[in-house]
Amino acid sequence: MNRNRKSTVAIVEDNSALGASLRKVVESSDQLQCVGVWTSGEEALKKIDAFRPDVVLMDINLPGISGIEATARVKEYLPEIQIVMVTVYGDHDKIFAALKAGAAGYLLKRSSPSEVRDAIQEVLTGGAPMSPEIARRVVETFRQPTRDAAQSPGLSPRETEILEALCEGLANKEIASRLGIAPDTVRVHLRNIYEKLHVRSRTEAALKYLKIRGQDG
């Protein structure tokens, strides 16, 4: 990636006032560029391939295709795009479903401009903005044994080390520093891990690994 280029952000929000507000917040950073504000999941799915944003701020409650369904479809075809759900405080079950669909984290609609910018930068560096409450619920669910036990995905020792670090919540740069490798090497390993585990995001990879580890134990 060109270090000098701005990271690109698309916004999917049916409330025009909030969409305009989020655009202003994104464009107030000299490191970010808003490439579009789309008012529905259908519009986003039509346009996203042409724009290929680095990050999408996705309203969880959209008319027509929900933000959760739109997230799943985007992650299926463009897994490198990081999606942050934008939601209200009481949407815990929907947030949980969105994370399972491949979202990297979420923002509350009442977040301050600095919190929005921080969340975008966090996902760009491999993080996952998420409240401790939601994180606990996700991990507890994926630790529960299932009848369809996942088969060993043939992970290498290095991939296992990276997954262990993911489960600790470390970002790519932190993983690279711990293991003495380049951040780009971490990204290559993550792509291989996603393929082996049949997942679309860091969150899914960490959760599936926890499930596998629990079953092996």
C-alpha positions in Angstrom: 0.0 0.0 0.0 1.2 3.5 -0.8 2.0 5.1 2.6 1.3 8.6 1.2 -2.2 7.8 0.0 -5.2 8.5 2.1 -7.2 5.6 3.4 -10.6 5.5 1.8 -13.9 5.2 3.7 -17.5 4.6 2.4 -20.6 5.2 4.5 -23.8 3.2 4.2 -26.5 5.2 6.1 -30.2 5.8 5.2 -30.4 8.9 7.5 -29.2 11.7 5.3 -28.3 14.0 8.2 -26.2 11.3 9.9 -24.6 10.3 6.6 -23.6 13.9 5.9 -22.3 14.2 9.5 -20.1 11.1 9.2 -18.7 12.3 5.8 -17.6 15.6 7.5 -16.0 13.6 10.3 -14.1 11.4 7.9 -13.0 14.3 5.7 -11.8 16.3 8.8 -8.9 13.9 8.9 -6.0 14.5 6.5 -5.4 10.7 6.5 -8.9 9.7 5.4 -11.0 10.3 2.2 -14.7 9.6 1.9 -15.5 7.9 -1.4 -19.2 7.8 -1.1 -22.3 7.9 1.1 -24.8 5.2 0.1 -28.3 5.1 1.5 -29.1 1.4 1.3 -27.4 -2.0 1.3 -28.5 -2.5 -2.3 -26.8 0.7 -3.4 -23.6 -0.3 -1.5 -23.5 -3.7 -3.1 -23.8 -2.2 -6.5 -21.1 0.4 -6.0 -18.6 -1.1 -3.6 -16.6 -3.1 -6.2 -15.9 0.0 -8.2 -14.7 2.1 -5.2 -13.0 -0.7 -3.1 -12.9 1.4 0.1 -10.5 0.4 2.8 -13.2 0.8 5.5 -17.0 0.8 5.4 -19.1 2.4 8.1 -22.3 0.3 7.8 -25.6 1.2 9.5 -26.9 -1.9 11.1 -30.6 -1.0 10.6 -31.1 -0.4 6.9 -34.3 -0.5 4.8 -34.3 -3.5 2.4 -31.1 -5.6 2.8 -30.0 -5.2 6.4 -26.6 -4.0 7.4 -25.8 -7.5 8.6 -26.7 -9.1 5.3 -24.8 -6.5 3.3 -21.8 -7.1 5.5 -21.9 -10.8 4.9 -22.1 -10.3 1.1 -19.3 -7.7 1.0 -17.0 -10.0 3.1 -17.7 -12.9 0.9 -16.6 -11.2 -2.3 -14.2 -8.5 -1.0 -12.8 -9.9 2.3 -10.1 -7.3 2.5 -12.6 -4.5 3.1 -13.0 -3.7 6.8 -16.5 -3.1 8.0 -17.5 -1.2 11.1 -21.1 -1.3 12.1 -22.8 1.9 13.2 -25.6 1.3 15.7 -27.5 2.4 18.7 -26.6 1.1 22.2 -29.5 -1.4 22.5 -28.6 -3.4 19.4 -26.5 -6.0 21.2 -28.0 -9.1 19.4 -27.6 -7.4 16.0 -24.1 -6.3 16.8 -23.3 -9.9 17.7 -24.8 -11.2 14.5 -22.9 -8.6 12.4 -19.6 -9.7 14.0 -20.3 -13.3 13.1 -21.0 -12.1 9.5 -17.5 -10.6 9.3 -17.7 -7.1 10.7 -14.5 -5.9 12.4 -16.2 -3.9 15.2 -18.8 -1.3 15.8 -19.5 2.3 16.6 -22.3 3.8 18.5 -24.3 6.5 16.7 -23.7 8.9 19.5 -19.9 8.5 19.2 -17.9 11.7 19.1 -16.0 12.7 15.9 -12.7 11.7 17.5 -14.1 8.3 18.5 -15.3 7.7 14.9 -11.8 8.6 13.5 -10.1 6.5 16.2 -12.3 3.5 15.3 -11.5 3.8 11.6 -7.7 4.0 12.4 -8.0 1.1 14.7 -9.4 -1.2 12.0 -6.9 0.0 9.5 -4.1 -1.1 11.8 -5.7 -4.5 12.5 -7.7 -3.7 15.6 -11.4 -4.4 16.4 -13.3 -1.6 18.1 -15.7 -3.4 20.4 -17.0 -3.0 24.0 -15.8 -5.6 26.6 -19.4 -6.7 27.0 -19.9 -7.7 23.4 -16.4 -9.2 23.2 -17.1 -11.5 26.1 -20.5 -12.6 24.6 -18.8 -13.4 21.3 -16.0 -15.4 22.9 -18.3 -17.3 25.2 -20.5 -18.3 22.3 -17.7 -19.6 20.2 -16.2 -21.5 23.2 -19.4 -23.6 23.5 -18.9 -27.0 21.9 -20.9 -27.8 18.9 -21.9 -31.1 17.3 -20.2 -30.1 14.1 -16.7 -30.0 15.5 -14.3 -28.2 13.2 -11.6 -30.4 11.8 -7.9 -29.5 12.3 -7.2 -26.9 9.6 -3.5 -27.8 9.3 -2.1 -24.6 10.8 1.6 -24.1 10.8 3.4 -23.2 14.1 3.8 -19.6 13.0 0.1 -19.4 12.1 -0.8 -20.8 15.5 1.4 -18.1 17.1 -0.4 -15.4 15.2 -3.8 -16.8 16.1 -2.8 -16.8 19.8 -1.9 -13.2 19.5 -5.1 -12.4 17.7 -7.0 -13.9 20.7 -5.1 -11.5 22.9 -6.4 -8.6 20.8 -3.0 -7.6 19.4 -2.9 -5.5 16.2 -0.7 -6.5 13.2 2.1 -4.2 14.2 2.1 -5.6 17.8 2.1 -9.2 16.5 5.0 -8.4 14.1 7.0 -6.9 17.0 6.4 -9.8 19.3 7.4 -12.4 16.6 10.2 -10.4 15.1 8.7 -10.3 11.6 7.5 -7.6 9.3 3.8 -6.4 9.4 3.5 -7.3 5.7 4.5 -10.9 6.7 1.8 -10.9 9.3 -0.8 -9.9 6.7 0.4 -12.7 4.4 0.0 -15.3 7.2 -3.4 -13.9 8.0 -4.6 -14.4 4.4 -3.4 -18.0 4.6 -5.1 -18.4 8.0 -8.4 -17.1 6.6 -8.2 -19.6 3.8 -7.5 -22.5 6.0 -10.2 -21.6 8.6 -12.7 -20.6 5.9 -13.3 -17.2 7.6 -13.5 -13.6 6.4 -12.1 -11.5 9.2 -9.7 -11.3 12.2 -12.6 -11.6 14.6 -14.0 -14.8 12.9 -10.4 -16.3 12.8 -9.8 -15.7 16.5 -13.2 -17.1 17.4 -12.9 -20.2 15.3 -9.5 -20.8 16.7 -10.8 -20.6 20.2 -13.5 -23.1 19.3 -11.0 -25.5 17.8 -8.6 -25.1 20.7 -11.5 -25.8 23.1 -12.4 -29.0 21.3 -8.9 -30.2 21.1 -8.6 -29.7 24.9 
